[in-house]
Amino acid sequence: MGISLALPGHHFKVLALDGNPVAHQATVDVLKLDVAERADVIVEMNNPGVWVFGSTDSEDRNMGMGVVGEYANRTGVQRGPPRRTRSGTTPSSVAAPPPPTRLTKQLV
């Protein structure tokens, strides 16, 4: 049992696994890791936009295994797996907190 991670529109250059340099560095679209496995990778950020880095499994993403990344000075619709909160709702359906109560006291 493991996890597959992706950053759509980008590639991972694998340098080491579990702290040990790999014999032949490879560039992959999906990073597959087993339980407790580590990978040292480089991602060249050369595709501006709004992207989701996370699991390729929608059930994992629905439990929060994904993060939205946005290039500086770029906006737009995110590209990649749908973003969900830990409760499984989309961020737009979560009610905003009420504004803070302003306390004032008049001094005589």
Rosetta blueprint (number, residue, H / E / L):
1 M L
2 G E
3 I E
4 S E
5 L E
6 A E
7 L L
8 P L
9 G L
10 H L
11 H L
12 F E
13 K E
14 V E
15 L E
16 A E
17 L E
18 D L
19 G L
20 N E
21 P E
22 V E
23 A E
24 H E
25 Q E
26 A E
27 T E
28 V E
29 D L
30 V E
31 L E
32 K E
33 L E
34 D E
35 V L
36 A L
37 E L
38 R L
39 A E
40 D E
41 V E
42 I E
43 V E
44 E L
45 M L
46 N L
47 N L
48 P L
49 G L
50 V E
51 W E
52 V E
53 F E
54 G E
55 S E
56 T L
57 D L
58 S H
59 E H
60 D H
61 R H
62 N H
63 M L
64 G L
65 M L
66 G E
67 V E
68 V E
69 G E
70 E E
71 Y L
72 A L
73 N L
74 R L
75 T L
76 G L
77 V L
78 Q L
79 R E
80 G L
81 P L
82 P L
83 R L
84 R L
85 T L
86 R L
87 S L
88 G L
89 T L
90 T L
91 P H
92 S H
93 S H
94 V L
95 A L
96 A L
97 P L
98 P L
99 P L
100 P L
101 T L
102 R L
103 L L
104 T L
105 K L
106 Q L
107 L L
108 V L
